[in-house]
Amino acid sequence: MSLKIDGLRKALEETYDPALDFLEKLVGTNSHTGNIEGVRANAALIERQFLPMGFHARRIPCRLPGTAEHLVLDSGGSGPAIACVSHLDTVFSAAEERSQNFSWRREGTRVYGPGTYDIKGGTALLWMMMSALEQTCPEVFRSVRWLLIWNAAEERLAEDFCDVCLSQLPPATLACLVFEGDEQSHENYAILGQRKGTAKFRISVQGRGAHAGNNHAKGANAIRELAGLVERLELMTDPSGNLSVNIGILRGGTSENRVPHEAEAFLEIRSYELKILEEAMARILSLQGDGRVRALSDGFPCRISVERTLFVPPWEGGDETARLASFWQEASRDTGDKLSVARRGGISDANKLSAYFPALDGLGPRGGNSHASEFAPDGSKSPEFVDVSSFVFKALLNAVAIIKFLESGGDLKILTGGRLDGE
């Protein structure tokens, strides 16, 4: 293995500059989820970059209105399949990039720019890894059917992407590897073995309008009802971090001289544990019905309606994840750096795919400040960045771990115990 590691490292060092050139082209192509032509241009750049390795491209329409197509690159063959997952879109519109002067900017080992960390850096690192495997371990590269899949609308949680993956991946796919970034905030390099799940809700309140001066007693104030609900909902948050409740949008009323007849709130909840998430969802849905606020004149009640608009289950990890992660931990000892198996509160494609295939996440490069575009000279605001010094190590780590996994037979049925860091 030492010769493979030395050869892989040398190949990765040789592909480092081309990978940064590739990343700069990706970052320079605005691919906000709603910018259909930009997302397609990003996909075309990726197709051209991987084409010399013999991948065949397929584009599959995303069912979410106003979006482009998912991208699948397939190496073909009859070998065991491994899936590698990234996404094409970012959260930054072209207008925001212009207004914040947010574009490719390198300072030392940091490169700032839209998507550098989330997730174009992961795509560039994936290309480095595949290129090095093809050059130095052609027998490994050719023994696997590689399916590289990019979500066209991950930032809007495209609900059809999991179905697309299931339609493209053989049932016996050995592993699903997600190339989201590695948080710079960790002391060590890290991969991910758990993610929080989420549920989103719209709560609407129908009251009764009235003139605020002449007929105040006839009014049933929808804003007052909703304000009470907001307080009760926020108190559901567990300070230990096992459940968070966030009221993200609150609105209601039309003017100061009118008792408001309607109001609405949009919120989300998150937890690492499905049981806790289900209990919280049941509590929120139970709020439906007559409210506590009533008209003073005749007791007319406000009426509460609750609609769950989204549910993404948590990725709770488990024995398969621990077993798969063990190959990365073993690889880190060979490549010479410490590695943690961490968990993260954000959602990724691993949440759903992990229900069908052994999965790992956080295989991309280190970075931070995802979804931020603002810069302040005093350092109080810093935009999204990727640490390019992490590219060779993370690509080497992934390549060595995959080789070890394949040499073991790719068998996750003999499971090991062990707990993830942070549990």
KOLLONU-693051 format. One line per 8 residues: number of its first residue (from 1); their letters; for each residue x, y, z of N, C-alpha, C. Coordinates in steps of 0.1 Angstrom, whole numbers, plus 5000, padded with zeros to 4 digits. Example, Ala and Ser with C-alpha at 12.3 -4.5 7.8 and 13.67 -1.06 7.14 Angstrom:
<fitors>
1> AS> 5132/4943/5078/5123/4955/5078/5132/4967/5078; 5128/4978/5071/5137/4989/5071/5129/5000/5079
</fitors>
This chain:
<fitors>
1> MSLKIDGL> 5008/4988/5000/5000/5000/5000/5009/5013/5000; 5021/5012/5006/5029/5024/5007/5032/5029/4993; 5035/5020/4983/5038/5024/4970/5026/5031/4963; 5014/5025/4966/5002/5031/4961/5000/5045/4966; 5002/5047/4979/5000/5060/4986/5010/5070/4980; 5023/5066/4978/5032/5075/4973/5028/5079/4958; 5024/5069/4950/5020/5072/4937/5008/5080/4936; 4998/5077/4944/4986/5086/4945/4989/5100/4948
9> RKALEETY> 4997/5102/4959/5001/5115/4963/5007/5123/4952; 5017/5117/4945/5024/5124/4934/5014/5127/4923; 5005/5118/4920/4995/5121/4909/4986/5132/4913; 4982/5132/4926/4973/5143/4931/4980/5157/4931; 4993/5157/4934/5001/5169/4934/5002/5174/4920; 5002/5165/4910/5003/5169/4896/4990/5174/4891; 4979/5169/4896/4965/5174/4892/4960/5186/4900; 4968/5190/4910/4963/5201/4918/4961/5214/4911
17> DPALDFLE> 4970/5219/4903/4968/5231/4895/4957/5230/4885; 4956/5219/4877/4944/5217/4868/4931/5217/4876; 4931/5211/4888/4919/5211/4896/4915/5225/4900; 4924/5234/4903/4921/5248/4907/4916/5255/4895; 4922/5253/4883/4917/5259/4871/4903/5255/4868; 4900/5242/4870/4886/5237/4868/4877/5244/4878; 4881/5245/4891/4873/5251/4901/4870/5266/4898; 4880/5273/4893/4879/5287/4890/4868/5289/4879
25> KLVGTNSH> 4868/5280/4869/4858/5280/4858/4844/5278/4864; 4843/5268/4873/4830/5265/4879/4825/5277/4887; 4834/5283/4895/4830/5294/4904/4826/5306/4895; 4833/5308/4884/4830/5319/4875/4817/5317/4867; 4810/5306/4868/4798/5303/4862/4786/5303/4872; 4778/5314/4872/4768/5315/4882/4758/5303/4880; 4756/5296/4891/4747/5284/4890/4737/5285/4901; 4731/5296/4904/4720/5297/4913/4709/5288/4909
33> TGNIEGVR> 4702/5282/4918/4692/5271/4915/4683/5275/4904; 4678/5288/4905/4669/5292/4895/4675/5297/4882; 4688/5298/4881/4694/5302/4868/4696/5289/4860; 4686/5286/4852/4686/5273/4845/4698/5272/4835; 4701/5283/4828/4711/5282/4818/4725/5281/4825; 4726/5288/4836/4739/5288/4844/4741/5274/4850; 4731/5267/4855/4732/5254/4860/4736/5244/4849; 4730/5246/4837/4734/5238/4825/4748/5240/4821
41> ANAALIER> 4752/5253/4821/4766/5256/4818/4776/5249/4828; 4772/5249/4840/4781/5243/4850/4782/5228/4848; 4770/5222/4844/4770/5207/4841/4779/5204/4829; 4778/5213/4819/4786/5211/4807/4801/5212/4810; 4805/5221/4819/4819/5221/4823/4824/5208/4830; 4815/5203/4838/4818/5190/4845/4819/5179/4835; 4809/5178/4825/4810/5168/4815/4823/5168/4808; 4828/5180/4804/4840/5181/4796/4852/5177/4804
49> QFLPMGFH> 4852/5180/4817/4863/5177/4826/4865/5162/4828; 4854/5155/4829/4854/5140/4832/4854/5132/4819; 4851/5138/4808/4850/5130/4795/4862/5122/4792; 4874/5127/4793/4886/5119/4790/4887/5106/4798; 4881/5105/4809/4881/5092/4817/4871/5082/4812; 4863/5085/4801/4854/5075/4796/4840/5075/4801; 4837/5086/4808/4823/5086/4814/4813/5090/4803; 4801/5084/4805/4790/5087/4796/4780/5096/4804
57> ARRIPCRL> 4775/5106/4798/4766/5116/4805/4752/5114/4802; 4744/5115/4812/4729/5116/4811/4724/5128/4819; 4714/5134/4813/4708/5145/4821/4693/5141/4823; 4689/5143/4835/4675/5139/4839/4668/5151/4844; 4656/5155/4838/4649/5166/4843/4646/5166/4858; 4648/5177/4865/4643/5178/4879/4629/5182/4879; 4621/5176/4887/4606/5178/4887/4603/5191/4894; 4612/5198/4901/4609/5210/4907/4608/5221/4897
65> PGTAEHLV> 4597/5229/4896/4595/5239/4886/4606/5249/4886; 4610/5253/4874/4620/5264/4873/4634/5260/4876; 4637/5247/4873/4651/5242/4876/4656/5235/4864; 4669/5232/4864/4676/5225/4852/4676/5210/4855; 4685/5203/4848/4685/5188/4849/4696/5183/4858; 4693/5172/4865/4703/5165/4872/4713/5159/4862; 4725/5157/4867/4736/5152/4858/4741/5138/4864; 4742/5129/4855/4747/5115/4858/4759/5112/4849
73> LDSGGSGP> 4770/5109/4854/4782/5104/4847/4784/5090/4851; 4784/5081/4841/4785/5067/4843/4797/5061/4836; 4805/5054/4843/4817/5048/4837/4814/5035/4830; 4802/5029/4833/4798/5017/4826/4805/5005/4832; 4803/4994/4826/4809/4981/4830/4800/4973/4840; 4805/4961/4843/4797/4952/4851/4802/4951/4865; 4812/4959/4869/4818/4958/4882/4808/4963/4893; 4812/4961/4906/4805/4967/4917/4804/4982/4915
81> AIACVSHL> 4792/4987/4919/4790/5002/4917/4793/5010/4930; 4799/5021/4928/4801/5031/4939/4795/5044/4934; 4787/5051/4942/4781/5063/4938/4789/5075/4945; 4791/5085/4937/4797/5098/4943/4787/5109/4940; 4784/5117/4950/4773/5126/4949/4778/5140/4951; 4774/5150/4943/4776/5164/4945/4764/5171/4940; 4764/5185/4939/4753/5192/4933/4758/5203/4925; 4749/5207/4915/4752/5217/4905/4749/5231/4909
89> DTVFSAAE> 4740/5233/4919/4735/5247/4922/4741/5253/4934; 4740/5266/4935/4744/5274/4947/4733/5283/4951; 4734/5289/4962/4724/5298/4967/4725/5312/4962; 4736/5315/4955/4739/5329/4952/4734/5333/4938; 4725/5343/4937/4721/5348/4924/4732/5357/4918; 4730/5358/4905/4740/5367/4898/4740/5381/4903; 4728/5386/4907/4726/5399/4912/4734/5401/4925; 4733/5391/4934/4740/5391/4947/4755/5391/4945
97> ERSQNFSW> 4759/5382/4936/4774/5382/4933/4779/5396/4929; 4771/5403/4920/4775/5416/4915/4775/5426/4927; 4764/5426/4934/4762/5437/4945/4772/5435/4956; 4777/5423/4959/4786/5420/4970/4801/5419/4964; 4802/5421/4951/4815/5419/4945/4821/5406/4949; 4813/5396/4948/4817/5383/4953/4821/5374/4942; 4834/5372/4940/4839/5363/4929/4852/5357/4934; 4858/5350/4925/4870/5342/4928/4881/5352/4933
105> RREGTRVY> 4886/5349/4945/4896/5358/4951/4905/5349/4960; 4918/5348/4957/4927/5339/4965/4935/5348/4974; 4936/5343/4987/4944/5349/4997/4951/5338/5004; 4964/5336/5002/4971/5325/5008/4965/5312/5004; 4962/5303/5013/4956/5290/5010/4941/5291/5009; 4935/5303/5011/4920/5304/5010/4916/5310/4996; 4906/5304/4991/4900/5309/4979/4885/5313/4982; 4882/5325/4981/4868/5330/4983/4860/5330/4970
113> GPGTYDIK> 4847/5327/4971/4839/5328/4959/4827/5320/4960; 4816/5322/4952/4804/5315/4953/4805/5300/4949; 4802/5292/4959/4803/5277/4956/4817/5271/4959; 4827/5279/4963/4840/5274/4965/4840/5262/4975; 4831/5264/4985/4830/5254/4996/4818/5245/4993; 4807/5251/4989/4794/5245/4989/4788/5246/4974; 4792/5237/4965/4800/5225/4967/4809/5223/4955; 4812/5234/4948/4821/5232/4936/4835/5228/4940
121> GGTALLWM> 4840/5231/4952/4852/5226/4957/4852/5211/4958; 4840/5205/4962/4839/5191/4963/4839/5184/4949; 4833/5191/4939/4833/5186/4926/4847/5185/4920; 4855/5196/4923/4869/5196/4918/4877/5186/4925; 4875/5184/4938/4883/5173/4945/4879/5159/4940; 4866/5157/4937/4862/5145/4931/4869/5142/4918; 4871/5152/4910/4878/5150/4897/4893/5146/4900; 4899/5153/4910/4913/5150/4914/4914/5135/4918
129> MMSALEQT> 4905/5131/4926/4905/5117/4931/4904/5107/4920; 4894/5109/4911/4891/5100/4900/4903/5100/4891; 4909/5111/4888/4920/5112/4878/4932/5105/4884; 4935/5106/4897/4946/5100/4903/4944/5084/4903; 4932/5080/4906/4929/5066/4906/4931/5060/4892; 4927/5067/4882/4928/5062/4868/4943/5061/4864; 4951/5071/4869/4965/5071/4865/4973/5061/4872; 4971/5059/4885/4980/5051/4893/4975/5038/4897
137> CPEVFRSV> 4962/5036/4897/4955/5024/4900/4945/5020/4890; 4949/5018/4877/4940/5016/4867/4931/5003/4869; 4937/4993/4876/4930/4981/4878/4918/4983/4888; 4921/4992/4898/4910/4996/4907/4899/5004/4900; 4904/5014/4892/4895/5023/4885/4886/5015/4876; 4891/5005/4868/4883/4998/4859/4875/4987/4865; 4878/4983/4878/4870/4973/4884/4857/4977/4890; 4855/4991/4890/4843/4996/4896/4835/5003/4886
145> RWLLIWNA> 4822/5002/4887/4813/5010/4879/4810/5023/4887; 4816/5034/4883/4815/5047/4890/4802/5054/4885; 4794/5058/4894/4782/5066/4890/4783/5079/4898; 4786/5090/4890/4788/5103/4896/4775/5111/4893; 4769/5116/4904/4756/5122/4902/4755/5135/4909; 4751/5145/4901/4749/5159/4906/4734/5163/4907; 4730/5168/4918/4717/5173/4920/4716/5187/4914; 4706/5189/4906/4704/5202/4900/4698/5213/4910
153> AEERLAED> 4692/5208/4921/4685/5217/4930/4686/5213/4944; 4698/5210/4948/4700/5206/4962/4697/5217/4972; 4700/5229/4968/4698/5240/4978/4683/5243/4980; 4674/5237/4971/4660/5238/4973/4654/5224/4977; 4663/5215/4981/4659/5202/4986/4650/5195/4976; 4654/5194/4963/4646/5188/4953/4642/5174/4957; 4629/5172/4958/4624/5159/4964/4625/5147/4955; 4628/5150/4942/4629/5139/4933/4643/5133/4932
161> FCDVCLSQ> 4653/5140/4938/4667/5135/4935/4669/5121/4940; 4664/5118/4952/4666/5104/4957/4660/5094/4947; 4648/5097/4942/4642/5088/4932/4651/5086/4920; 4657/5098/4915/4666/5097/4904/4678/5088/4907; 4683/5089/4919/4695/5081/4923/4691/5066/4923; 4679/5063/4928/4674/5050/4929/4672/5044/4915; 4668/5052/4906/4666/5047/4892/4679/5045/4885; 4690/5051/4889/4703/5050/4882/4713/5040/4889
169> LPPATLAC> 4711/5038/4902/4721/5030/4909/4716/5016/4911; 4725/5006/4908/4721/4992/4911/4717/4990/4925; 4708/4981/4928/4704/4978/4942/4716/4974/4951; 4726/4968/4945/4737/4963/4953/4749/4973/4953; 4746/4986/4951/4756/4996/4951/4764/4996/4965; 4777/4995/4964/4785/4993/4976/4784/5004/4986; 4785/5017/4981/4785/5028/4989/4780/5041/4982; 4775/5050/4989/4771/5063/4984/4779/5074/4991
177> LVFEGDEQ> 4788/5080/4984/4798/5090/4990/4795/5104/4986; 4792/5112/4995/4787/5126/4993/4799/5136/4995; 4801/5145/4985/4813/5153/4985/4810/5167/4990; 4801/5169/5000/4800/5181/5007/4813/5184/5015; 4815/5197/5018/4828/5201/5024/4830/5197/5038; 4842/5198/5042/4848/5195/5055/4849/5208/5063; 4842/5210/5074/4842/5222/5082/4855/5226/5087; 4860/5238/5084/4873/5243/5089/4873/5244/5104
185> SHENYAIL> 4861/5245/5111/4860/5247/5125/4865/5234/5133; 4865/5223/5126/4870/5211/5133/4885/5212/5136; 4889/5207/5147/4903/5206/5150/4911/5197/5140; 4905/5186/5137/4911/5176/5128/4903/5177/5115; 4908/5170/5105/4900/5167/5093/4888/5158/5098; 4877/5159/5090/4866/5152/5095/4858/5147/5082; 4851/5136/5084/4840/5132/5075/4828/5131/5084; 4816/5130/5077/4803/5130/5084/4797/5116/5084
193> GQRKGTAK> 4791/5113/5095/4784/5100/5097/4770/5102/5102; 4765/5115/5104/4752/5118/5109/4748/5132/5104; 4735/5134/5102/4730/5147/5099/4716/5148/5105; 4713/5160/5109/4699/5163/5114/4689/5161/5103; 4677/5157/5108/4665/5157/5099/4658/5170/5101; 4648/5173/5093/4641/5186/5094/4626/5184/5090; 4618/5192/5096/4604/5193/5091/4600/5208/5091; 4593/5212/5081/4589/5226/5079/4574/5227/5079
201> FRISVQGR> 4569/5238/5085/4554/5240/5087/4550/5254/5083; 4538/5255/5079/4531/5268/5077/4519/5267/5087; 4519/5277/5096/4508/5278/5105/4500/5291/5102; 4488/5289/5099/4479/5301/5096/4468/5302/5106; 4465/5315/5109/4455/5318/5119/4444/5327/5113; 4432/5322/5114/4420/5330/5109/4413/5336/5121; 4413/5349/5122/4405/5355/5133/4393/5362/5128; 4389/5373/5134/4378/5381/5128/4382/5396/5129
209> GAHAGNNH> 4381/5402/5117/4384/5416/5116/4374/5425/5122; 4378/5437/5127/4369/5447/5132/4376/5460/5132; 4368/5471/5133/4374/5484/5134/4380/5485/5148; 4393/5490/5148/4400/5490/5161/4395/5500/5171; 4387/5510/5166/4382/5520/5176/4367/5517/5179; 4359/5516/5169/4345/5514/5171/4340/5501/5176; 4347/5490/5171/4342/5476/5173/4353/5467/5178; 4362/5472/5186/4374/5464/5190/4369/5451/5197
217> AKGANAIR> 4359/5451/5204/4355/5439/5212/4350/5428/5203; 4345/5432/5190/4341/5422/5181/4352/5415/5174; 4364/5420/5175/4375/5414/5168/4382/5403/5175; 4386/5393/5167/4395/5382/5173/4408/5383/5166; 4418/5387/5174/4431/5392/5169/4440/5380/5165; 4441/5378/5152/4449/5367/5147/4464/5368/5150; 4469/5381/5150/4483/5383/5154/4486/5379/5168; 4477/5383/5177/4478/5379/5191/4478/5364/5193
225> ELAGLVER> 4469/5357/5186/4469/5343/5187/4482/5337/5182; 4487/5342/5171/4499/5336/5165/4511/5340/5174; 4511/5351/5180/4523/5355/5189/4523/5345/5201; 4512/5341/5206/4512/5331/5217/4517/5318/5212; 4514/5314/5200/4519/5301/5194/4534/5302/5192; 4539/5313/5188/4553/5315/5185/4561/5312/5198; 4556/5318/5209/4563/5316/5222/4562/5302/5226; 4551/5295/5225/4550/5281/5229/4559/5272/5220
233> LELMTDPS> 4560/5275/5207/4568/5268/5198/4583/5269/5201; 4587/5281/5203/4601/5284/5206/4606/5277/5219; 4597/5276/5229/4600/5269/5241/4602/5254/5239; 4598/5249/5228/4600/5234/5225/4615/5231/5223; 4623/5242/5219/4637/5240/5217/4644/5234/5229; 4652/5224/5226/4660/5217/5237/4674/5224/5237; 4677/5230/5248/4690/5238/5249/4702/5229/5247; 4700/5215/5249/4712/5206/5247/4714/5205/5232
241> GNLSVNIG> 4706/5209/5223/4708/5208/5209/4701/5197/5202; 4693/5189/5210/4687/5177/5204/4674/5180/5196; 4669/5192/5198/4658/5197/5190/4658/5212/5189; 4658/5217/5177/4657/5232/5175/4644/5235/5168; 4638/5246/5172/4626/5251/5166/4629/5266/5162; 4627/5269/5149/4631/5282/5145/4619/5288/5137; 4614/5299/5142/4603/5307/5134/4610/5316/5124; 4610/5312/5112/4617/5320/5102/4610/5331/5095
249> ILRGGTSE> 4597/5330/5094/4589/5341/5088/4576/5343/5096; 4572/5355/5098/4560/5359/5106/4554/5371/5100; 4541/5370/5097/4534/5381/5090/4519/5381/5093; 4513/5393/5092/4499/5393/5095/4494/5408/5095; 4481/5409/5094/4475/5423/5095/4477/5431/5083; 4469/5442/5082/4469/5451/5070/4471/5465/5074; 4466/5469/5086/4467/5483/5090/4466/5484/5105; 4470/5496/5111/4470/5497/5125/4456/5499/5131
257> NRVPHEAE> 4447/5504/5122/4433/5507/5127/4423/5495/5125; 4429/5484/5124/4420/5472/5121/4425/5460/5130; 4416/5454/5137/4419/5441/5144/4422/5431/5133; 4434/5425/5133/4438/5417/5121/4430/5404/5121; 4426/5400/5109/4417/5388/5108/4426/5376/5103; 4439/5378/5100/4447/5366/5096/4461/5369/5099; 4469/5359/5101/4483/5359/5103/4489/5345/5100; 4502/5345/5097/4508/5332/5094/4523/5332/5098
265> AFLEIRSY> 4528/5320/5100/4542/5318/5104/4547/5306/5096; 4560/5307/5093/4567/5296/5087/4578/5292/5096; 4580/5279/5099/4590/5275/5108/4596/5261/5104; 4607/5258/5110/4613/5245/5108/4618/5240/5121; 4618/5226/5122/4624/5220/5134/4635/5210/5129; 4645/5207/5138/4656/5198/5134/4660/5190/5146; 4664/5178/5143/4669/5169/5153/4677/5158/5147; 4687/5152/5154/4694/5141/5150/4687/5128/5151
273> ELKILEEA> 4676/5128/5159/4669/5115/5162/4655/5116/5156; 4651/5105/5149/4638/5104/5143/4627/5105/5153; 4629/5097/5164/4618/5097/5174/4615/5111/5180; 4625/5119/5183/4623/5132/5188/4617/5141/5177; 4621/5139/5165/4615/5147/5154/4600/5144/5153; 4597/5131/5153/4583/5127/5152/4574/5132/5163; 4579/5131/5175/4572/5137/5187/4569/5152/5185; 4579/5159/5181/4578/5173/5179/4568/5176/5168
281> MARILSLQ> 4568/5169/5157/4559/5171/5146/4544/5168/5151; 4542/5158/5159/4529/5155/5165/4524/5167/5173; 4533/5172/5182/4529/5184/5190/4525/5196/5182; 4532/5198/5171/4529/5210/5163/4516/5208/5156; 4514/5196/5150/4501/5193/5143/4489/5194/5153; 4492/5191/5165/4481/5191/5175/4476/5205/5179; 4483/5215/5174/4479/5229/5177/4467/5233/5168; 4464/5225/5158/4453/5228/5149/4440/5228/5157
289> GDGRVRAL> 4431/5237/5153/4418/5238/5159/4415/5252/5165; 4406/5253/5174/4402/5266/5180/4414/5271/5189; 4417/5284/5187/4428/5290/5195/4423/5295/5209; 4432/5302/5216/4429/5307/5229/4424/5321/5228; 4426/5328/5218/4422/5342/5216/4408/5342/5211; 4399/5349/5218/4384/5350/5214/4380/5365/5214; 4370/5367/5206/4364/5381/5206/4357/5383/5220; 4359/5395/5225/4353/5398/5238/4337/5399/5238
297> SDGFPCRI> 4332/5402/5226/4318/5405/5225/4310/5392/5225; 4314/5381/5219/4306/5369/5218/4314/5356/5218; 4327/5357/5221/4336/5345/5223/4340/5339/5210; 4338/5346/5198/4342/5340/5186/4357/5337/5186; 4361/5324/5183/4375/5320/5184/4383/5322/5172; 4396/5325/5174/4406/5323/5163/4407/5308/5159; 4409/5306/5146/4411/5292/5142/4425/5290/5136; 4431/5279/5141/4445/5276/5137/4445/5265/5127
305> SVERTLFV> 4453/5266/5117/4455/5256/5107/4470/5253/5106; 4474/5240/5106/4488/5237/5105/4490/5228/5093; 4500/5231/5085/4503/5223/5073/4518/5220/5073; 4522/5207/5073/4536/5203/5071/4539/5204/5057; 4550/5212/5054/4553/5215/5040/4565/5207/5035; 4573/5201/5044/4585/5193/5041/4589/5184/5052; 4593/5172/5049/4599/5164/5059/4611/5156/5053; 4623/5158/5059/4635/5151/5055/4640/5143/5068
313> PPWEGGDE> 4640/5130/5068/4644/5123/5080/4658/5125/5083; 4662/5123/5096/4676/5124/5100/4684/5112/5095; 4696/5115/5093/4706/5104/5091/4712/5100/5104; 4708/5089/5110/4712/5086/5123/4725/5078/5124; 4731/5075/5113/4743/5068/5113/4740/5053/5115; 4747/5047/5124/4744/5032/5127/4756/5024/5123; 4755/5011/5124/4766/5001/5122/4772/5002/5108; 4763/5003/5098/4768/5003/5084/4777/5015/5082
321> TARLASFW> 4773/5027/5087/4780/5039/5086/4794/5038/5093; 4793/5032/5106/4805/5031/5114/4815/5022/5107; 4810/5011/5101/4819/5002/5094/4825/5008/5082; 4818/5016/5074/4823/5022/5062/4833/5033/5066; 4830/5041/5077/4839/5051/5082/4852/5045/5087; 4852/5033/5091/4864/5027/5097/4875/5026/5086; 4871/5025/5073/4881/5024/5062/4888/5038/5061; 4880/5049/5063/4886/5062/5062/4895/5065/5074
329> QEASRDTG> 4891/5060/5086/4899/5062/5097/4912/5054/5096; 4912/5042/5090/4924/5034/5088/4932/5041/5078; 4926/5046/5067/4934/5053/5057/4941/5066/5062; 4934/5073/5072/4940/5085/5077/4953/5081/5085; 4953/5069/5091/4966/5065/5098/4977/5063/5088; 4974/5058/5077/4984/5056/5066/4988/5068/5060; 4979/5078/5058/4982/5090/5051/4988/5101/5060; 4987/5099/5073/4994/5108/5082/4987/5120/5088
337> DKLSVARR> 4974/5119/5090/4967/5130/5097/4956/5124/5105; 4951/5132/5115/4940/5127/5123/4927/5130/5116; 4918/5121/5119/4905/5122/5112/4894/5119/5122; 4884/5128/5123/4872/5126/5131/4860/5122/5123; 4851/5115/5129/4838/5112/5122/4828/5120/5130; 4823/5130/5123/4815/5140/5130/4800/5140/5126; 4792/5149/5131/4779/5150/5126/4776/5165/5124; 4765/5168/5116/4763/5182/5112/4748/5184/5112
345> GGISDANK> 4744/5197/5115/4730/5200/5116/4723/5203/5103; 4731/5205/5092/4725/5208/5079/4721/5196/5072; 4712/5198/5062/4707/5187/5054/4715/5185/5042; 4717/5173/5037/4724/5170/5025/4716/5158/5018; 4721/5154/5006/4715/5143/4999/4717/5130/5007; 4727/5130/5016/4730/5118/5024/4718/5114/5033; 4710/5124/5037/4698/5121/5046/4689/5111/5040; 4686/5112/5027/4677/5102/5021/4684/5090/5015
353> LSAYFPAL> 4695/5092/5009/4703/5081/5003/4708/5071/5013; 4711/5076/5025/4716/5066/5035/4706/5056/5039; 4693/5058/5036/4683/5048/5039/4683/5036/5030; 4690/5038/5018/4691/5027/5008/4705/5022/5006; 4715/5030/5009/4729/5025/5006/4738/5029/5018; 4749/5022/5021/4759/5026/5031/4764/5040/5026; 4765/5050/5035/4768/5063/5031/4778/5070/5040; 4786/5079/5034/4794/5088/5041/4793/5102/5035
361> DGLGPRGG> 4796/5112/5043/4794/5126/5038/4807/5134/5042; 4807/5146/5038/4818/5155/5042/4832/5151/5035; 4831/5145/5023/4844/5140/5017/4850/5151/5009; 4845/5163/5008/4851/5174/5001/4861/5181/5009; 4867/5192/5003/4878/5199/5010/4873/5207/5022; 4883/5212/5030/4879/5220/5041/4876/5235/5037; 4867/5241/5044/4863/5255/5041/4853/5259/5052; 4846/5270/5048/4836/5275/5058/4828/5287/5052
369> NSHASEFA> 4820/5292/5061/4811/5303/5058/4802/5301/5046; 4797/5289/5045/4788/5285/5034/4776/5295/5034; 4771/5298/5022/4759/5306/5020/4762/5321/5024; 4774/5325/5027/4777/5339/5030/4784/5346/5018; 4780/5358/5015/4787/5365/5004/4792/5379/5009; 4789/5383/5021/4793/5396/5025/4808/5396/5031; 4814/5408/5028/4828/5410/5033/4828/5423/5040; 4835/5423/5052/4837/5436/5059/4852/5437/5062
377> PDGSKSPE> 4858/5449/5059/4872/5450/5061/4877/5448/5076; 4868/5450/5086/4872/5447/5099/4871/5433/5103; 4868/5424/5094/4867/5410/5097/4855/5405/5103; 4845/5414/5105/4832/5409/5112/4824/5401/5102; 4826/5403/5089/4819/5395/5079/4829/5389/5069; 4828/5376/5067/4837/5370/5058/4829/5360/5049; 4831/5360/5036/4823/5352/5027/4828/5337/5026; 4820/5329/5019/4823/5315/5017/4838/5313/5011
385> FVDVSSFV> 4844/5303/5016/4858/5301/5012/4861/5286/5012; 4871/5282/5005/4877/5268/5006/4892/5269/5008; 4897/5260/5016/4911/5260/5019/4918/5250/5010; 4925/5256/5000/4930/5247/4989/4941/5238/4994; 4947/5241/5006/4957/5232/5011/4952/5219/5015; 4939/5218/5016/4933/5205/5020/4930/5196/5008; 4931/5200/4996/4927/5192/4984/4934/5179/4983; 4948/5180/4983/4955/5168/4981/4953/5158/4992
393> FKALLNAV> 4953/5163/5005/4951/5153/5016/4937/5146/5015; 4926/5154/5013/4913/5148/5013/4911/5139/5001; 4916/5143/4990/4915/5134/4978/4923/5121/4980; 4935/5122/4986/4943/5110/4989/4936/5102/4999; 4931/5108/5010/4924/5100/5020/4912/5092/5014; 4904/5099/5005/4893/5092/4999/4897/5080/4990; 4908/5083/4982/4913/5073/4973/4918/5060/4981; 4926/5063/4991/4932/5051/4999/4921/5044/5006
401> AIIKFLES> 4911/5051/5012/4900/5045/5019/4892/5036/5009; 4889/5041/4997/4881/5033/4987/4889/5021/4984; 4902/5022/4982/4910/5010/4978/4909/5000/4990; 4911/5004/5002/4910/4995/5013/4896/4988/5014; 4886/4996/5012/4872/4991/5012/4870/4980/5001; 4875/4983/4989/4874/4973/4978/4882/4961/4981; 4894/4963/4987/4903/4951/4990/4896/4942/5001; 4887/4948/5009/4880/4940/5019/4869/4932/5013
409> GGDLKILT> 4866/4935/5000/4855/4929/4994/4843/4937/4994; 4844/4949/4999/4832/4959/5000/4821/4953/5008; 4824/4944/5018/4814/4938/5025/4811/4945/5038; 4799/4951/5039/4795/4957/5051/4785/4949/5060; 4784/4936/5056/4775/4928/5064/4781/4924/5077; 4794/4923/5078/4801/4920/5090/4803/4933/5097; 4795/4937/5106/4794/4950/5111/4803/4951/5124; 4809/4963/5126/4816/4966/5138/4808/4975/5147
417> GGRLDGE> 4811/4975/5160/4804/4984/5169/4812/4998/5168; 4811/5005/5179/4818/5018/5178/4808/5029/5177; 4812/5041/5183/4803/5052/5182/4810/5064/5175; 4802/5072/5169/4807/5084/5162/4811/5094/5172; 4822/5102/5168/4826/5113/5176/4814/5123/5178; 4812/5127/5190/4802/5137/5193/4789/5130/5198; 4788/5117/5198/4776/5111/5203/4776/5111/5218
</fitors>
